[in-house]
Amino acid sequence: MLASPPDEAVEQLVGLPEDQWFERKAGRISARDLAVPLVAMANAEGGYIAVGIHGGMVDGVGESQLNALRQTAQDFTSPVVRCTATELATSGGKTVLILRVDPGDHVHETTKGDVYLRVGDESRKLGYAQRRELEYDRGSAPFDGTAVEAGVADLDKKQVAAYQKSIGSQSPEGMLAARDLMTRDGHLTVAAWLLFAERPQPLFPSALVRVLRYADTNRGTGAAMTLYEGGDIRCEGSIPEQISKAASLIEKWVPKVQALAPSGRFEARPIIPRDVWLEGVVNAVLHRSYSMSGDHVRIEIFPNRIEIENPGRFPGLADPSKPLSISRYARNPRIVRVCSDLGIARELGEGIKRIFTEMRSLGLTDPIYSQGSGSVRLVLSSADALDEDLRASLTKSARQILDVLRLEARPLSTGQVAELANVTRPTAARHLQTLRSYGLVEWDGQGPKDPRASWTLR
């Protein structure tokens, strides 16, 4: 956009959605307030701030205000946030100030002592524990920003050209610079090599995804090993290619079961939903530690579960026993940024929540995260979330009604439940009361005859 004529660039900036890497601010913002998004982006993955756009209109930055805003980093952040400023002067006589924020090597704060982190489209103020977590991981610059002994000519021209076109860059060098994939002295970064080299493995032998398929629920050892013949494949290539190859393989190998589908019929489905294991694979590849040599991302497929393990621990004070409380943090911010552009990853930090939501919607047991001395493991089990004795005590119709509520994942009236489960209303009402007595569903209404009353899963 910034390479376009000023009027055209500003028009595009007005309509560009705010996200992890872009924010708009009114031209009248004070330098002290502007320090907040500067710090937030520097503590995350960098980004751009357009000052002089508010409420879908260009209000511009006054000439007397320009210098103060350009000096925001020097005057109101510590350590000083690295950023560059560009002015776009429109034909209407208004100026929009563009600040490009580089990812920080250390934790930045405002001169008031507050620390912020960019999460999705907002700048979140961190509490003490969250700040310590960030400080723990920002002791040094992210590894994916360090230099490698390779040049632009060593990258895969096809992959570079495709991404260059997708972000509208004029040259490979411009594309790499726009995503911080080159160092200040012009060398390629680790991220650039892993993302765009035809085969990055000569420099990073463990940068691969290994997929294994077992015939039994236990791995076994020696002669008793249950690994299928041909069931151990290493997916190499660039990071996007690794994910694509691994996904194709898992989709082919994951066991299938007969289960109630949204159509109301029993159909074959994988024991673990595709969206769930794919999210787990993407998280493992994008957030693994590439500085840890000798280990790779490992995906093991069993008849009753999928296990995904990646090198590198959770950041700082994150508690793997409480995965839903883990805040967003990208160990490899440059890699995540490019993969988000490619549609491989989302930037809102909701991956873990999505995994839990999908598993619960099918009535499967919650995902289990565990952390070793140098790795994180995710176990996705096909086991039913209900206790076996409890499930055995339920009638077929009651289980079907429970499945309907899981599949719909929204409040339903008794009539809607009856229709979707293909039972009479009195039958649905009776089974819903049974499920309620077991604490499996909740009823929300003002009275027995409330027409707006509804049922939901607990």
C-alpha positions as a Markdown table, in Angstrom:
| # | Residue | x | y | z |
|---|---|---|---|---|
| 1 | Met | 0.0 | 0.0 | 0.0 |
| 2 | Leu | 2.7 | 2.4 | 1.0 |
| 3 | Ala | 4.3 | 2.1 | -2.4 |
| 4 | Ser | 1.1 | 3.5 | -4.0 |
| 5 | Pro | 0.4 | 7.2 | -4.6 |
| 6 | Pro | -0.5 | 8.9 | -1.3 |
| 7 | Asp | -4.2 | 9.4 | -2.0 |
| 8 | Glu | -4.6 | 5.8 | -3.0 |
| 9 | Ala | -2.5 | 4.5 | -0.1 |
| 10 | Val | -4.6 | 6.5 | 2.4 |
| 11 | Glu | -7.9 | 5.3 | 0.9 |
| 12 | Gln | -6.8 | 1.7 | 1.3 |
| 13 | Leu | -5.6 | 2.3 | 4.9 |
| 14 | Val | -9.0 | 3.7 | 5.8 |
| 15 | Gly | -10.7 | 0.4 | 4.8 |
| 16 | Leu | -8.0 | -2.0 | 6.0 |
| 17 | Pro | -9.2 | -4.0 | 9.0 |
| 18 | Glu | -7.2 | -3.5 | 12.2 |
| 19 | Asp | -5.4 | -6.7 | 13.4 |
| 20 | Gln | -2.3 | -7.9 | 15.1 |
| 21 | Trp | -0.1 | -5.8 | 13.0 |
| 22 | Phe | -2.1 | -2.7 | 12.1 |
| 23 | Glu | -3.9 | 0.0 | 14.0 |
| 24 | Arg | -5.4 | 3.4 | 13.2 |
| 25 | Lys | -5.3 | 6.5 | 15.5 |
| 26 | Ala | -6.9 | 9.9 | 15.3 |
| 27 | Gly | -4.6 | 12.8 | 14.4 |
| 28 | Arg | -5.3 | 14.5 | 17.7 |
| 29 | Ile | -3.8 | 11.7 | 19.8 |
| 30 | Ser | -1.1 | 12.8 | 22.2 |
| 31 | Ala | 2.4 | 11.4 | 22.0 |
| 32 | Arg | 2.0 | 9.9 | 25.5 |
| 33 | Asp | -1.1 | 7.9 | 24.4 |
| 34 | Leu | 0.5 | 6.9 | 21.1 |
| 35 | Ala | 3.2 | 5.2 | 23.2 |
| 36 | Val | 0.8 | 2.5 | 24.2 |
| 37 | Pro | 0.3 | 0.8 | 20.8 |
| 38 | Leu | 4.0 | 1.4 | 20.1 |
| 39 | Val | 5.0 | -0.6 | 23.1 |
| 40 | Ala | 2.3 | -3.2 | 22.5 |
| 41 | Met | 3.5 | -3.9 | 19.0 |
| 42 | Ala | 7.2 | -3.9 | 19.9 |
| 43 | Asn | 6.4 | -6.5 | 22.6 |
| 44 | Ala | 4.6 | -8.7 | 20.1 |
| 45 | Glu | 5.5 | -9.0 | 16.5 |
| 46 | Gly | 5.8 | -5.4 | 15.3 |
| 47 | Gly | 3.4 | -3.7 | 12.9 |
| 48 | Tyr | 2.2 | -0.4 | 11.5 |
| 49 | Ile | 0.2 | 2.5 | 13.1 |
| 50 | Ala | -1.6 | 5.0 | 10.8 |
| 51 | Val | -2.1 | 8.3 | 12.7 |
| 52 | Gly | -4.6 | 10.7 | 11.2 |
| 53 | Ile | -7.5 | 8.3 | 10.4 |
| 54 | His | -10.5 | 8.1 | 12.7 |
| 55 | Gly | -14.0 | 6.8 | 12.4 |
| 56 | Gly | -13.6 | 5.9 | 8.7 |
| 57 | Met | -12.4 | 9.5 | 7.9 |
| 58 | Val | -9.1 | 11.1 | 7.3 |
| 59 | Asp | -8.7 | 13.8 | 10.0 |
| 60 | Gly | -4.9 | 14.2 | 9.5 |
| 61 | Val | -2.1 | 15.2 | 11.8 |
| 62 | Gly | -1.5 | 18.9 | 12.4 |
| 63 | Glu | 1.9 | 20.3 | 11.4 |
| 64 | Ser | 2.5 | 21.4 | 15.0 |
| 65 | Gln | 1.8 | 17.9 | 16.2 |
| 66 | Leu | 3.9 | 15.9 | 13.7 |
| 67 | Asn | 7.3 | 16.3 | 15.3 |
| 68 | Ala | 6.0 | 15.4 | 18.8 |
| 69 | Leu | 4.4 | 12.2 | 17.4 |
| 70 | Arg | 7.5 | 11.3 | 15.5 |
| 71 | Gln | 9.5 | 11.6 | 18.7 |
| 72 | Thr | 7.0 | 9.4 | 20.7 |
| 73 | Ala | 9.4 | 6.4 | 21.0 |
| 74 | Gln | 12.3 | 8.6 | 22.2 |
| 75 | Asp | 10.2 | 10.5 | 24.7 |
| 76 | Phe | 7.7 | 8.0 | 26.1 |
| 77 | Thr | 9.0 | 4.4 | 25.7 |
| 78 | Ser | 11.8 | 2.5 | 27.5 |
| 79 | Pro | 13.9 | 1.0 | 26.2 |
| 80 | Val | 13.3 | 3.1 | 23.1 |
| 81 | Val | 11.0 | 1.3 | 20.6 |
| 82 | Arg | 12.7 | 1.0 | 17.2 |
| 83 | Cys | 10.3 | 2.5 | 14.6 |
| 84 | Thr | 10.5 | 4.5 | 11.4 |
| 85 | Ala | 8.1 | 7.3 | 10.3 |
| 86 | Thr | 6.6 | 8.0 | 6.9 |
| 87 | Glu | 4.4 | 11.0 | 6.0 |
| 88 | Leu | 1.6 | 10.6 | 3.4 |
| 89 | Ala | 0.4 | 14.0 | 2.2 |
| 90 | Thr | -3.0 | 13.8 | 0.5 |
| 91 | Ser | -4.2 | 16.1 | -2.3 |
| 92 | Gly | -6.7 | 17.4 | 0.3 |
| 93 | Gly | -3.9 | 19.0 | 2.3 |
| 94 | Lys | -4.0 | 16.4 | 5.2 |
| 95 | Thr | -1.1 | 14.4 | 6.4 |
| 96 | Val | -1.2 | 10.8 | 7.7 |
| 97 | Leu | 1.7 | 9.7 | 9.7 |
| 98 | Ile | 2.7 | 6.0 | 9.3 |
| 99 | Leu | 4.9 | 4.5 | 12.0 |
| 100 | Arg | 6.5 | 1.1 | 11.3 |
| 101 | Val | 7.3 | -0.7 | 14.6 |
| 102 | Asp | 10.0 | -3.3 | 14.7 |
| 103 | Pro | 9.7 | -6.3 | 17.1 |
| 104 | Gly | 11.6 | -5.6 | 20.3 |
| 105 | Asp | 14.6 | -7.6 | 21.5 |
| 106 | His | 13.6 | -6.9 | 25.1 |
| 107 | Val | 10.4 | -6.0 | 27.0 |
| 108 | His | 9.4 | -2.4 | 26.4 |
| 109 | Glu | 7.3 | -0.2 | 28.7 |
| 110 | Thr | 5.9 | 3.3 | 28.7 |
| 111 | Thr | 7.6 | 6.0 | 30.8 |
| 112 | Lys | 4.8 | 5.5 | 33.3 |
| 113 | Gly | 6.1 | 1.9 | 33.8 |
| 114 | Asp | 3.2 | 0.1 | 32.1 |
| 115 | Val | 3.8 | -2.9 | 29.8 |
| 116 | Tyr | 1.4 | -3.6 | 26.9 |
| 117 | Leu | 1.2 | -6.5 | 24.4 |
| 118 | Arg | -0.6 | -6.5 | 21.1 |
| 119 | Val | -3.2 | -9.3 | 21.1 |
| 120 | Gly | -5.4 | -9.4 | 18.0 |
| 121 | Asp | -6.7 | -5.9 | 17.3 |
| 122 | Glu | -6.1 | -4.5 | 20.8 |
| 123 | Ser | -3.2 | -3.4 | 23.1 |
| 124 | Arg | -3.6 | -5.2 | 26.4 |
| 125 | Lys | -2.0 | -4.0 | 29.6 |
| 126 | Leu | -0.1 | -6.8 | 31.3 |
| 127 | Gly | -0.3 | -7.6 | 35.0 |
| 128 | Tyr | 2.7 | -8.6 | 37.1 |
| 129 | Ala | 2.7 | -12.3 | 36.3 |
| 130 | Gln | 2.1 | -11.7 | 32.6 |
| 131 | Arg | 4.9 | -9.2 | 32.5 |
| 132 | Arg | 7.3 | -11.6 | 34.1 |
| 133 | Glu | 6.3 | -14.2 | 31.6 |
| 134 | Leu | 7.1 | -11.8 | 28.7 |
| 135 | Glu | 10.4 | -10.8 | 30.3 |
| 136 | Tyr | 11.3 | -14.5 | 30.6 |
| 137 | Asp | 11.0 | -15.0 | 26.9 |
| 138 | Arg | 12.4 | -11.7 | 25.7 |
| 139 | Gly | 15.8 | -12.1 | 27.4 |
| 140 | Ser | 17.2 | -12.1 | 23.8 |
| 141 | Ala | 16.0 | -11.4 | 20.3 |
| 142 | Pro | 13.7 | -14.1 | 18.8 |
| 143 | Phe | 15.8 | -16.8 | 17.1 |
| 144 | Asp | 13.9 | -16.5 | 13.9 |
| 145 | Gly | 15.3 | -13.0 | 13.4 |
| 146 | Thr | 19.0 | -14.0 | 13.5 |
| 147 | Ala | 21.0 | -14.1 | 10.3 |
| 148 | Val | 21.9 | -17.2 | 8.2 |
| 149 | Glu | 24.7 | -17.6 | 5.6 |
| 150 | Ala | 22.4 | -17.5 | 2.6 |
| 151 | Gly | 21.2 | -14.9 | 0.1 |
| 152 | Val | 18.0 | -14.1 | -1.8 |
| 153 | Ala | 19.3 | -16.1 | -4.8 |
| 154 | Asp | 19.3 | -19.2 | -2.6 |
| 155 | Leu | 15.6 | -19.1 | -1.9 |
| 156 | Asp | 13.0 | -21.0 | -3.9 |
| 157 | Lys | 12.0 | -18.5 | -6.6 |
| 158 | Lys | 8.5 | -19.9 | -7.0 |
| 159 | Gln | 7.6 | -19.6 | -3.3 |
| 160 | Val | 9.1 | -16.2 | -3.1 |
| 161 | Ala | 7.3 | -14.9 | -6.2 |
| 162 | Ala | 3.9 | -16.2 | -4.9 |
| 163 | Tyr | 4.2 | -14.6 | -1.6 |
| 164 | Gln | 5.6 | -11.4 | -3.1 |
| 165 | Lys | 2.6 | -11.1 | -5.3 |
| 166 | Ser | 0.2 | -11.9 | -2.4 |
| 167 | Ile | 1.3 | -8.9 | -0.4 |
| 168 | Gly | 1.8 | -6.6 | -3.4 |
| 169 | Ser | 5.6 | -6.1 | -3.0 |
| 170 | Gln | 7.6 | -4.8 | -6.0 |
| 171 | Ser | 10.6 | -7.0 | -5.5 |
| 172 | Pro | 11.8 | -10.0 | -3.5 |
| 173 | Glu | 14.1 | -7.8 | -1.4 |
| 174 | Gly | 11.2 | -5.4 | -0.7 |
| 175 | Met | 9.0 | -8.3 | 0.3 |
| 176 | Leu | 11.6 | -9.7 | 2.7 |
| 177 | Ala | 12.3 | -6.3 | 4.2 |
| 178 | Ala | 8.5 | -5.6 | 4.7 |
| 179 | Arg | 8.2 | -8.7 | 6.9 |
| 180 | Asp | 11.5 | -8.2 | 8.7 |
| 181 | Leu | 13.0 | -11.3 | 7.0 |
| 182 | Met | 16.3 | -9.5 | 6.3 |
| 183 | Thr | 18.7 | -8.2 | 8.9 |
| 184 | Arg | 19.7 | -4.5 | 8.9 |
| 185 | Asp | 22.9 | -5.4 | 7.1 |
| 186 | Gly | 21.0 | -7.2 | 4.3 |
| 187 | His | 21.4 | -10.9 | 5.4 |
| 188 | Leu | 18.5 | -13.4 | 5.3 |
| 189 | Thr | 17.0 | -14.3 | 8.7 |
| 190 | Val | 16.3 | -17.8 | 10.0 |
| 191 | Ala | 12.6 | -17.2 | 9.3 |
| 192 | Ala | 13.2 | -16.3 | 5.6 |
| 193 | Trp | 15.2 | -19.5 | 5.1 |
| 194 | Leu | 12.7 | -21.8 | 6.9 |
| 195 | Leu | 9.8 | -20.2 | 5.0 |
| 196 | Phe | 11.1 | -19.9 | 1.5 |
| 197 | Ala | 14.1 | -22.2 | 1.0 |
| 198 | Glu | 13.2 | -25.1 | -1.3 |
| 199 | Arg | 14.8 | -27.4 | 1.3 |
| 200 | Pro | 15.9 | -25.7 | 4.6 |
| 201 | Gln | 17.1 | -28.9 | 6.1 |
| 202 | Pro | 20.8 | -28.7 | 5.2 |
| 203 | Leu | 21.1 | -25.7 | 7.6 |
| 204 | Phe | 18.4 | -26.9 | 10.0 |
| 205 | Pro | 18.3 | -30.8 | 9.9 |
| 206 | Ser | 15.7 | -31.0 | 12.6 |
| 207 | Ala | 13.3 | -28.5 | 11.0 |
| 208 | Leu | 10.8 | -31.1 | 9.8 |
| 209 | Val | 7.6 | -32.9 | 10.8 |
| 210 | Arg | 7.6 | -36.6 | 11.4 |
| 211 | Val | 4.3 | -38.5 | 11.2 |
| 212 | Leu | 4.1 | -42.0 | 12.7 |
| 213 | Arg | 1.1 | -44.5 | 12.6 |
| 214 | Tyr | 0.6 | -47.3 | 15.1 |
| 215 | Ala | -1.6 | -50.4 | 14.9 |
| 216 | Asp | -2.1 | -50.5 | 18.7 |
| 217 | Thr | -2.9 | -48.0 | 21.5 |
| 218 | Asn | 0.7 | -48.7 | 22.8 |
| 219 | Arg | 3.9 | -48.0 | 20.9 |
| 220 | Gly | 5.6 | -51.2 | 22.0 |
| 221 | Thr | 9.4 | -51.7 | 21.8 |
| 222 | Gly | 11.8 | -53.8 | 19.8 |
| 223 | Ala | 10.1 | -56.8 | 18.2 |
| 224 | Ala | 6.8 | -55.8 | 19.9 |
| 225 | Met | 6.8 | -52.3 | 18.3 |
| 226 | Thr | 3.3 | -51.6 | 16.8 |
| 227 | Leu | 4.4 | -49.2 | 14.1 |
| 228 | Tyr | 2.8 | -49.9 | 10.7 |
| 229 | Glu | 5.1 | -50.9 | 7.9 |
| 230 | Gly | 5.6 | -47.6 | 6.0 |
| 231 | Gly | 4.1 | -45.8 | 8.9 |
| 232 | Asp | 7.0 | -43.5 | 9.6 |
| 233 | Ile | 7.3 | -40.6 | 7.2 |
| 234 | Arg | 9.3 | -37.3 | 7.5 |
| 235 | Cys | 7.8 | -34.3 | 5.9 |
| 236 | Glu | 10.5 | -31.9 | 4.8 |
| 237 | Gly | 10.6 | -28.7 | 2.7 |
| 238 | Ser | 9.7 | -25.1 | 3.7 |
| 239 | Ile | 7.4 | -24.6 | 6.7 |
| 240 | Pro | 4.2 | -24.2 | 4.5 |
| 241 | Glu | 5.1 | -27.4 | 2.6 |
| 242 | Gln | 5.8 | -29.4 | 5.8 |
| 243 | Ile | 2.4 | -28.5 | 7.2 |
| 244 | Ser | 0.7 | -29.3 | 3.9 |
| 245 | Lys | 2.4 | -32.7 | 3.5 |
| 246 | Ala | 1.8 | -33.6 | 7.2 |
| 247 | Ala | -1.9 | -32.6 | 6.9 |
| 248 | Ser | -2.4 | -34.8 | 3.8 |
| 249 | Leu | -0.8 | -37.7 | 5.5 |
| 250 | Ile | -2.7 | -37.4 | 8.8 |
| 251 | Glu | -6.0 | -37.1 | 6.9 |
| 252 | Lys | -5.2 | -40.3 | 5.1 |
| 253 | Trp | -4.1 | -42.2 | 8.2 |
| 254 | Val | -6.4 | -41.0 | 11.0 |
| 255 | Pro | -8.9 | -43.8 | 12.0 |
| 256 | Lys | -12.6 | -43.3 | 11.3 |
| 257 | Val | -15.7 | -44.1 | 13.3 |
| 258 | Gln | -19.5 | -44.1 | 12.7 |
| 259 | Ala | -21.0 | -41.1 | 14.5 |
| 260 | Leu | -24.2 | -39.0 | 14.4 |
| 261 | Ala | -23.7 | -36.2 | 11.9 |
| 262 | Pro | -25.5 | -32.8 | 11.6 |
| 263 | Ser | -27.7 | -34.5 | 8.9 |
| 264 | Gly | -29.2 | -36.7 | 11.6 |
| 265 | Arg | -27.6 | -39.8 | 10.1 |
| 266 | Phe | -24.7 | -41.9 | 11.3 |
| 267 | Glu | -21.7 | -41.2 | 9.0 |
| 268 | Ala | -18.0 | -42.0 | 9.1 |
| 269 | Arg | -15.9 | -39.3 | 10.7 |
| 270 | Pro | -12.3 | -39.2 | 11.9 |
| 271 | Ile | -11.8 | -40.0 | 15.6 |
| 272 | Ile | -10.4 | -36.4 | 16.0 |
| 273 | Pro | -11.9 | -33.6 | 13.9 |
| 274 | Arg | -9.7 | -32.3 | 11.2 |
| 275 | Asp | -9.9 | -28.7 | 12.4 |
| 276 | Val | -8.6 | -29.8 | 15.8 |
| 277 | Trp | -5.6 | -31.8 | 14.8 |
| 278 | Leu | -4.7 | -29.3 | 12.1 |
| 279 | Glu | -4.7 | -26.5 | 14.6 |
| 280 | Gly | -2.5 | -28.6 | 16.8 |
| 281 | Val | -0.1 | -29.3 | 14.0 |
| 282 | Val | 0.1 | -25.7 | 12.9 |
| 283 | Asn | 0.7 | -24.5 | 16.5 |
| 284 | Ala | 3.5 | -27.1 | 16.9 |
| 285 | Val | 5.3 | -26.1 | 13.7 |
| 286 | Leu | 4.9 | -22.3 | 14.1 |
| 287 | His | 5.7 | -22.1 | 17.8 |
| 288 | Arg | 8.4 | -24.8 | 18.2 |
| 289 | Ser | 11.9 | -23.8 | 19.2 |
| 290 | Tyr | 14.0 | -23.9 | 16.0 |
| 291 | Ser | 17.2 | -23.1 | 18.0 |
| 292 | Met | 16.9 | -26.5 | 19.6 |
| 293 | Ser | 18.8 | -28.8 | 17.2 |
| 294 | Gly | 18.4 | -32.6 | 17.2 |
| 295 | Asp | 14.6 | -32.8 | 17.6 |
| 296 | His | 11.7 | -32.3 | 15.4 |
| 297 | Val | 7.9 | -32.0 | 15.5 |
| 298 | Arg | 6.4 | -35.5 | 16.1 |
| 299 | Ile | 2.9 | -36.5 | 15.3 |
| 300 | Glu | 1.8 | -40.0 | 16.4 |
| 301 | Ile | -1.5 | -41.5 | 15.3 |
| 302 | Phe | -3.0 | -44.3 | 17.4 |
| 303 | Pro | -6.3 | -46.1 | 17.0 |
| 304 | Asn | -7.8 | -44.0 | 19.9 |
| 305 | Arg | -5.8 | -40.8 | 19.9 |
| 306 | Ile | -3.4 | -38.4 | 18.2 |
| 307 | Glu | -0.3 | -37.1 | 20.0 |
| 308 | Ile | 1.6 | -34.0 | 18.9 |
| 309 | Glu | 4.9 | -33.0 | 20.4 |
| 310 | Asn | 7.2 | -30.1 | 19.6 |
| 311 | Pro | 10.6 | -28.9 | 20.8 |
| 312 | Gly | 10.4 | -25.9 | 23.2 |
| 313 | Arg | 8.5 | -25.2 | 26.3 |
| 314 | Phe | 5.5 | -22.9 | 26.9 |
| 315 | Pro | 6.6 | -19.3 | 27.5 |
| 316 | Gly | 7.6 | -18.2 | 31.0 |
| 317 | Leu | 5.0 | -18.7 | 33.7 |
| 318 | Ala | 2.4 | -20.4 | 31.5 |
| 319 | Asp | 0.8 | -23.3 | 33.2 |
| 320 | Pro | 0.2 | -26.3 | 30.9 |
| 321 | Ser | -2.4 | -27.7 | 33.3 |
| 322 | Lys | -4.5 | -24.6 | 32.6 |
| 323 | Pro | -4.1 | -24.3 | 28.8 |
| 324 | Leu | -7.1 | -22.0 | 28.3 |
| 325 | Ser | -5.4 | -19.4 | 30.5 |
| 326 | Ile | -2.3 | -19.2 | 28.4 |
| 327 | Ser | -2.0 | -15.8 | 26.7 |
| 328 | Arg | -0.9 | -15.2 | 23.2 |
| 329 | Tyr | 2.9 | -15.3 | 22.6 |
| 330 | Ala | 4.7 | -16.0 | 19.4 |
| 331 | Arg | 8.2 | -17.6 | 19.8 |
| 332 | Asn | 8.8 | -17.0 | 16.1 |
| 333 | Pro | 7.0 | -13.8 | 15.3 |
| 334 | Arg | 8.3 | -13.5 | 11.7 |
| 335 | Ile | 7.3 | -17.0 | 10.8 |
| 336 | Val | 3.8 | -16.5 | 12.4 |
| 337 | Arg | 3.3 | -13.3 | 10.5 |
| 338 | Val | 4.0 | -14.8 | 7.1 |
| 339 | Cys | 2.0 | -17.9 | 7.8 |
| 340 | Ser | -1.0 | -15.7 | 8.8 |
| 341 | Asp | -0.7 | -13.8 | 5.4 |
| 342 | Leu | -0.7 | -17.2 | 3.7 |
| 343 | Gly | -3.9 | -18.2 | 5.6 |
| 344 | Ile | -2.1 | -21.0 | 7.5 |
| 345 | Ala | -2.4 | -19.4 | 10.9 |
| 346 | Arg | -4.8 | -16.9 | 12.5 |
| 347 | Glu | -3.4 | -14.0 | 14.5 |
| 348 | Leu | -5.9 | -13.8 | 17.3 |
| 349 | Gly | -4.3 | -16.2 | 19.7 |
| 350 | Glu | -7.4 | -18.4 | 19.9 |
| 351 | Gly | -5.9 | -21.7 | 18.7 |
| 352 | Ile | -6.1 | -23.5 | 22.0 |
| 353 | Lys | -9.6 | -22.2 | 22.7 |
| 354 | Arg | -10.7 | -23.5 | 19.3 |
| 355 | Ile | -9.2 | -26.9 | 20.0 |
| 356 | Phe | -11.2 | -27.2 | 23.2 |
| 357 | Thr | -14.4 | -25.9 | 21.7 |
| 358 | Glu | -14.3 | -28.4 | 18.8 |
| 359 | Met | -13.6 | -31.4 | 21.1 |
| 360 | Arg | -16.3 | -30.5 | 23.6 |
| 361 | Ser | -18.8 | -30.0 | 20.8 |
| 362 | Leu | -18.4 | -33.7 | 19.9 |
| 363 | Gly | -18.5 | -34.8 | 23.5 |
| 364 | Leu | -14.9 | -35.9 | 23.5 |
| 365 | Thr | -12.6 | -35.6 | 26.5 |
| 366 | Asp | -10.7 | -32.3 | 26.8 |
| 367 | Pro | -7.3 | -32.1 | 25.1 |
| 368 | Ile | -4.3 | -32.7 | 27.5 |
| 369 | Tyr | -1.2 | -30.5 | 27.4 |
| 370 | Ser | 1.9 | -31.6 | 29.2 |
| 371 | Gln | 5.4 | -30.1 | 29.4 |
| 372 | Gly | 8.7 | -31.9 | 29.7 |
| 373 | Ser | 12.2 | -30.5 | 30.2 |
| 374 | Gly | 12.4 | -29.3 | 26.6 |
| 375 | Ser | 9.1 | -30.0 | 24.8 |
| 376 | Val | 5.3 | -29.6 | 24.9 |
| 377 | Arg | 3.0 | -32.5 | 24.1 |
| 378 | Leu | -0.7 | -32.3 | 23.1 |
| 379 | Val | -2.9 | -35.5 | 23.4 |
| 380 | Leu | -6.1 | -35.5 | 21.5 |
| 381 | Ser | -8.2 | -38.5 | 22.7 |
| 382 | Ser | -11.3 | -40.0 | 21.1 |
| 383 | Ala | -12.6 | -41.1 | 24.5 |
| 384 | Asp | -16.1 | -39.9 | 25.4 |
| 385 | Ala | -16.2 | -37.1 | 28.0 |
| 386 | Leu | -18.9 | -39.0 | 29.9 |
| 387 | Asp | -18.0 | -41.5 | 32.5 |
| 388 | Glu | -18.6 | -45.0 | 31.1 |
| 389 | Asp | -21.1 | -46.0 | 33.8 |
| 390 | Leu | -23.0 | -42.8 | 33.3 |
| 391 | Arg | -23.1 | -43.2 | 29.5 |
| 392 | Ala | -24.3 | -46.8 | 30.0 |
| 393 | Ser | -27.1 | -45.7 | 32.1 |
| 394 | Leu | -28.5 | -43.4 | 29.5 |
| 395 | Thr | -31.0 | -44.6 | 26.9 |
| 396 | Lys | -30.2 | -44.4 | 23.2 |
| 397 | Ser | -32.7 | -41.5 | 22.8 |
| 398 | Ala | -31.0 | -39.6 | 25.7 |
| 399 | Arg | -27.6 | -40.0 | 24.1 |
| 400 | Gln | -29.0 | -38.9 | 20.8 |
| 401 | Ile | -30.4 | -35.7 | 22.4 |
| 402 | Leu | -27.1 | -35.1 | 24.0 |
| 403 | Asp | -25.4 | -35.5 | 20.6 |
| 404 | Val | -27.8 | -33.0 | 19.1 |
| 405 | Leu | -27.0 | -30.4 | 21.7 |
| 406 | Arg | -23.3 | -31.0 | 21.1 |
| 407 | Leu | -23.6 | -30.7 | 17.4 |
| 408 | Glu | -25.7 | -27.6 | 17.4 |
| 409 | Ala | -23.6 | -25.8 | 20.1 |
| 410 | Arg | -26.3 | -23.3 | 20.8 |
| 411 | Pro | -29.4 | -22.9 | 23.1 |
| 412 | Leu | -32.4 | -25.0 | 21.8 |
| 413 | Ser | -36.0 | -25.1 | 22.8 |
| 414 | Thr | -37.6 | -28.5 | 23.8 |
| 415 | Gly | -39.4 | -28.5 | 20.4 |
| 416 | Gln | -36.2 | -27.8 | 18.5 |
| 417 | Val | -34.5 | -30.7 | 20.3 |
| 418 | Ala | -37.4 | -33.0 | 19.6 |
| 419 | Glu | -37.3 | -32.1 | 15.9 |
| 420 | Leu | -33.5 | -32.5 | 15.5 |
| 421 | Ala | -33.5 | -35.8 | 17.5 |
| 422 | Asn | -36.5 | -37.1 | 15.6 |
| 423 | Val | -38.5 | -37.9 | 18.7 |
| 424 | Thr | -41.7 | -36.6 | 20.1 |
| 425 | Arg | -41.8 | -33.5 | 22.3 |
| 426 | Pro | -42.9 | -35.4 | 25.5 |
| 427 | Thr | -40.0 | -37.9 | 24.9 |
| 428 | Ala | -37.5 | -35.1 | 24.4 |
| 429 | Ala | -38.8 | -33.3 | 27.5 |
| 430 | Arg | -38.5 | -36.5 | 29.6 |
| 431 | His | -34.9 | -37.2 | 28.5 |
| 432 | Leu | -33.9 | -33.6 | 28.9 |
| 433 | Gln | -35.0 | -33.7 | 32.5 |
| 434 | Thr | -33.0 | -36.9 | 33.0 |
| 435 | Leu | -29.9 | -35.2 | 31.5 |
| 436 | Arg | -30.5 | -32.2 | 33.7 |
| 437 | Ser | -30.6 | -34.4 | 36.8 |
| 438 | Tyr | -27.2 | -35.8 | 35.9 |
| 439 | Gly | -25.9 | -32.2 | 35.5 |
| 440 | Leu | -25.2 | -32.6 | 31.8 |
| 441 | Val | -27.6 | -29.9 | 30.5 |
| 442 | Glu | -28.9 | -26.6 | 31.8 |
| 443 | Trp | -32.4 | -25.1 | 31.4 |
| 444 | Asp | -32.8 | -21.4 | 31.1 |
| 445 | Gly | -36.3 | -20.0 | 31.5 |
| 446 | Gln | -38.7 | -17.9 | 33.6 |
| 447 | Gly | -41.2 | -20.7 | 34.2 |
| 448 | Pro | -42.6 | -24.0 | 32.8 |
| 449 | Lys | -44.6 | -22.3 | 30.1 |
| 450 | Asp | -41.9 | -19.7 | 29.1 |
| 451 | Pro | -41.9 | -19.9 | 25.2 |
| 452 | Arg | -38.3 | -18.6 | 25.2 |
| 453 | Ala | -36.9 | -21.2 | 27.5 |
| 454 | Ser | -33.9 | -23.1 | 26.2 |
| 455 | Trp | -31.6 | -26.0 | 26.8 |
| 456 | Thr | -27.8 | -25.9 | 26.6 |
| 457 | Leu | -24.9 | -28.2 | 27.4 |
| 458 | Arg | -23.2 | -27.5 | 30.7 |
